[in-house]
Amino acid sequence: MINKEKIEFSPEKRERGKNIHLKISFHRHAEKTSEGQLSEIGFAKAKKAGKEKEIAKDGIKIYTSPFQRTKDTVEQIIKGIEEQNEKHKIFNTRVRLELAPPEWEHFDAIREKDKEIEAKTGTQTDLVKYILSEPLHQKDLEHWTSGLAFLVDQYRKMTDRLYSNSDIELMHITHDIVIADFLRKVVVLRDEKGERIDLGNLDVIGGTIKPFEGFSFEIFSEEKGKKDNKIIFRNKEFEVDEEKLKELVNRFKE
């Protein structure tokens, strides 16, 4: 049972919103079994990730989708963090429905494709590529991805209320397909001529999302109203498509 500190905004008259670093990270859950539960390897790797994780100066808060494998991943990460020699601030963990898979309108098609791929290769990489490219599923994907965009937008607004010089990470444990769809829509990648490259199924930047892999949306606020944003994925920095991000946020609000 996770029972940690809460993020609270004290009424004390202290300066807020300047020199803030807010790291918003999204990770796929650790390795799972064929039944969809966290595997023994997944448990071990999630705990190891926690033991090796660098924790922000002012603490970390972890969110999870309602799925048991994501909750188990979070539990192990926290156990790993608590085994570090240093004392870190860990805020209350919270379940966020925005991190859960959508209610697929054409779920039967996905299930049949999953069976077909399982019989041929035994991996789900091709299933993710199928979902990302199949026109039937784009409406559901957009609904799910807009939820992540809405969260990012809310966190960006929150930086104005944080105490100046704060350094905090908000970590989210979710699923590979939502991470992949968000990245291919919001990340800006350009060729040598400056033309934007279509990320498609992410093959141009290394393929689909592996267990516990993810990205971070980093916000640097030098002063109120002035914020610098970037996406870090596979140790590379990417420009953020602000127009697409705003479009997704508005779609979620609808």
C-alpha positions as CSV (number, residue, x, y, z in Angstrom):
1,M,0.0,0.0,0.0
2,I,1.5,3.3,-1.0
3,N,1.0,6.1,1.5
4,K,3.4,9.0,1.0
5,E,3.4,12.8,1.4
6,K,1.0,15.0,-0.5
7,I,2.0,18.0,-2.7
8,E,0.6,21.0,-0.9
9,F,0.7,24.7,-1.6
10,S,1.5,26.5,1.6
11,P,-0.2,29.9,2.2
12,E,3.2,31.3,3.2
13,K,4.1,34.5,1.2
14,R,7.0,33.1,-0.8
15,E,8.0,33.9,-4.3
16,R,6.5,31.5,-6.9
17,G,6.9,30.6,-10.5
18,K,10.5,31.5,-11.2
19,N,13.5,29.3,-11.9
20,I,11.3,26.2,-12.0
21,H,12.3,22.8,-13.5
22,L,9.4,20.5,-13.9
23,K,10.0,17.1,-15.4
24,I,6.9,15.3,-16.7
25,S,7.9,11.7,-17.6
26,F,5.8,9.0,-19.2
27,H,6.9,5.4,-19.1
28,R,5.6,2.1,-20.3
29,H,5.1,-0.4,-17.5
30,A,7.8,-3.1,-17.1
31,E,7.7,-6.5,-18.8
32,K,4.4,-8.4,-18.6
33,T,3.3,-12.0,-19.0
34,S,1.1,-13.4,-21.8
35,E,-1.8,-12.9,-19.3
36,G,-1.1,-9.2,-19.0
37,Q,0.4,-9.2,-15.5
38,L,3.8,-8.0,-14.5
39,S,6.3,-10.8,-15.0
40,E,9.1,-11.8,-12.5
41,I,11.5,-10.0,-14.9
42,G,9.2,-7.0,-14.8
43,F,9.2,-6.9,-11.0
44,A,13.0,-7.1,-10.8
45,K,13.6,-4.5,-13.5
46,A,11.1,-2.0,-12.1
47,K,12.7,-2.2,-8.7
48,K,16.2,-1.9,-10.2
49,A,15.0,1.2,-12.1
50,G,13.9,2.8,-8.8
51,K,17.3,2.0,-7.1
52,E,19.1,3.7,-10.0
53,K,16.8,6.6,-10.6
54,E,18.0,10.1,-10.0
55,I,15.4,11.9,-7.9
56,A,14.6,15.6,-8.3
57,K,15.8,17.9,-5.5
58,D,12.2,18.6,-4.3
59,G,10.8,15.2,-4.8
60,I,8.9,12.9,-7.2
61,K,5.2,12.1,-7.5
62,I,4.2,9.0,-9.5
63,Y,0.9,8.4,-11.3
64,T,-0.4,5.1,-12.7
65,S,-3.1,3.9,-15.0
66,P,-5.8,1.7,-13.3
67,F,-4.2,-1.5,-14.7
68,Q,-2.6,-3.9,-12.2
69,R,0.7,-4.2,-14.1
70,T,1.2,-0.4,-14.0
71,K,0.3,-0.3,-10.3
72,D,2.8,-3.1,-9.6
73,T,5.5,-1.3,-11.7
74,V,5.0,1.8,-9.5
75,E,5.2,-0.2,-6.3
76,Q,8.5,-1.7,-7.3
77,I,9.9,1.7,-8.4
78,I,9.1,3.1,-5.0
79,K,10.7,0.1,-3.2
80,G,13.8,0.7,-5.3
81,I,13.9,4.4,-4.5
82,E,13.5,3.7,-0.8
83,E,16.6,1.4,-0.9
84,Q,18.8,4.2,-2.1
85,N,21.2,5.5,0.5
86,E,19.8,9.0,0.3
87,K,16.5,10.2,1.7
88,H,14.1,11.4,-1.0
89,K,10.7,13.0,-0.9
90,I,8.1,10.8,-2.5
91,F,4.6,12.3,-2.8
92,N,1.3,10.3,-2.7
93,T,0.9,8.1,-5.7
94,R,-2.4,8.6,-7.6
95,V,-4.3,6.7,-10.3
96,R,-5.2,8.7,-13.4
97,L,-7.8,7.4,-15.7
98,E,-6.3,9.5,-18.5
99,L,-3.4,7.0,-18.6
100,A,-5.7,4.0,-19.2
101,P,-6.3,2.5,-22.7
102,P,-9.4,3.8,-24.6
103,E,-12.5,1.8,-25.1
104,W,-11.7,0.6,-28.6
105,E,-14.6,1.0,-30.9
106,H,-13.3,-1.8,-33.1
107,F,-11.8,-4.0,-30.3
108,D,-12.6,-7.2,-32.1
109,A,-10.4,-6.2,-35.0
110,I,-7.5,-5.6,-32.6
111,R,-8.1,-8.9,-30.9
112,E,-8.0,-10.8,-34.1
113,K,-4.9,-9.1,-35.2
114,D,-3.3,-9.8,-31.9
115,K,-4.0,-13.5,-32.3
116,E,-2.6,-13.5,-35.8
117,I,0.6,-11.8,-34.7
118,E,1.0,-14.0,-31.7
119,A,0.8,-17.1,-33.9
120,K,3.5,-15.7,-36.3
121,T,6.0,-13.9,-34.2
122,G,5.1,-14.0,-30.5
123,T,5.7,-10.3,-30.1
124,Q,3.5,-7.2,-30.0
125,T,5.6,-4.8,-31.9
126,D,3.6,-5.4,-35.1
127,L,0.4,-5.0,-33.2
128,V,1.3,-1.5,-32.1
129,K,2.3,-0.6,-35.7
130,Y,-1.0,-2.0,-36.9
131,I,-3.0,0.1,-34.4
132,L,-1.0,3.2,-35.2
133,S,-1.6,2.9,-39.0
134,E,-5.1,1.4,-39.1
135,P,-7.7,4.1,-39.9
136,L,-10.3,2.3,-37.8
137,H,-8.5,3.1,-34.6
138,Q,-7.4,6.7,-35.1
139,K,-10.5,8.3,-33.4
140,D,-9.8,6.2,-30.2
141,L,-6.1,6.9,-30.3
142,E,-6.8,10.7,-30.6
143,H,-9.1,10.6,-27.6
144,W,-6.4,8.8,-25.5
145,T,-3.5,11.0,-26.7
146,S,-5.5,14.2,-26.0
147,G,-5.8,13.1,-22.4
148,L,-2.0,13.1,-22.1
149,A,-1.8,16.5,-23.8
150,F,-4.4,17.8,-21.3
151,L,-2.3,16.6,-18.4
152,V,0.9,18.3,-19.8
153,D,-1.0,21.5,-20.3
154,Q,-2.3,21.5,-16.7
155,Y,1.1,20.8,-15.3
156,R,2.6,23.7,-17.3
157,K,0.0,26.0,-15.7
158,M,0.9,24.6,-12.3
159,T,4.5,25.9,-12.5
160,D,3.2,29.4,-11.8
161,R,2.1,28.1,-8.3
162,L,5.2,26.2,-7.4
163,Y,7.8,27.9,-5.1
164,S,10.6,29.5,-7.0
165,N,13.7,27.4,-7.5
166,S,11.6,24.2,-7.3
167,D,12.8,21.0,-9.0
168,I,10.1,18.3,-9.2
169,E,9.4,15.2,-11.3
170,L,5.9,13.9,-12.1
171,M,6.3,10.4,-13.4
172,H,3.5,8.5,-15.2
173,I,3.4,4.7,-15.7
174,T,1.2,4.0,-18.7
175,H,1.1,1.9,-21.9
176,D,3.2,1.7,-25.1
177,I,0.5,2.7,-27.6
178,V,-0.4,6.0,-25.9
179,I,3.3,7.0,-25.6
180,A,3.9,6.1,-29.3
181,D,0.9,8.0,-30.5
182,F,1.7,11.1,-28.5
183,L,5.3,11.2,-29.7
184,R,4.5,10.8,-33.3
185,K,2.0,13.7,-33.1
186,V,3.8,16.2,-30.8
187,V,7.5,15.6,-31.5
188,V,8.9,17.7,-34.3
189,L,11.7,16.0,-36.3
190,R,13.3,17.8,-39.3
191,D,15.5,16.7,-42.2
192,E,18.7,18.5,-43.3
193,K,16.5,20.9,-45.3
194,G,14.4,21.8,-42.3
195,E,11.4,19.9,-43.6
196,R,9.3,18.1,-41.0
197,I,9.6,14.3,-41.1
198,D,6.5,12.2,-40.6
199,L,7.2,9.9,-37.6
200,G,4.6,7.3,-38.6
201,N,5.2,4.3,-36.4
202,L,8.4,5.7,-34.8
203,D,10.7,3.6,-37.0
204,V,12.7,6.8,-37.9
205,I,13.6,7.3,-34.2
206,G,14.2,3.8,-33.2
207,G,10.8,1.9,-33.3
208,T,8.0,1.3,-30.9
209,I,8.2,1.7,-27.1
210,K,10.0,-1.1,-25.1
211,P,9.1,-2.1,-21.5
212,F,9.7,0.7,-19.1
213,E,10.9,3.0,-21.9
214,G,9.4,6.4,-22.3
215,F,10.0,10.1,-22.7
216,S,10.1,13.3,-20.6
217,F,8.4,16.6,-21.3
218,E,10.7,19.1,-19.5
219,I,9.5,22.6,-18.5
220,F,12.0,25.3,-17.5
221,S,10.3,28.5,-16.2
222,E,12.7,31.4,-15.8
223,E,10.0,33.8,-14.8
224,K,6.2,33.9,-14.7
225,G,4.7,33.6,-18.2
226,K,8.0,32.6,-19.8
227,K,8.5,28.9,-20.2
228,D,10.9,26.8,-22.3
229,N,9.7,23.3,-23.2
230,K,11.4,20.3,-24.8
231,I,10.9,16.6,-25.2
232,I,13.7,14.1,-24.3
233,F,13.4,10.7,-25.9
234,R,16.1,8.1,-26.2
235,N,18.7,10.7,-25.0
236,K,17.8,13.2,-27.7
237,E,16.1,16.6,-27.5
238,F,13.1,17.3,-29.7
239,E,11.1,20.4,-30.5
240,V,7.4,20.5,-29.3
241,D,4.6,21.0,-31.8
242,E,2.7,23.6,-29.8
243,E,-0.1,23.9,-32.3
244,K,-0.8,20.2,-32.3
245,L,-0.5,20.1,-28.5
246,K,-3.1,22.8,-28.2
247,E,-5.4,21.1,-30.7
248,L,-5.2,17.9,-28.6
249,V,-6.0,19.8,-25.4
250,N,-9.0,21.4,-26.9
251,R,-10.2,18.0,-28.2
252,F,-10.0,16.6,-24.8
253,K,-12.0,19.5,-23.3
254,E,-14.8,18.8,-25.9
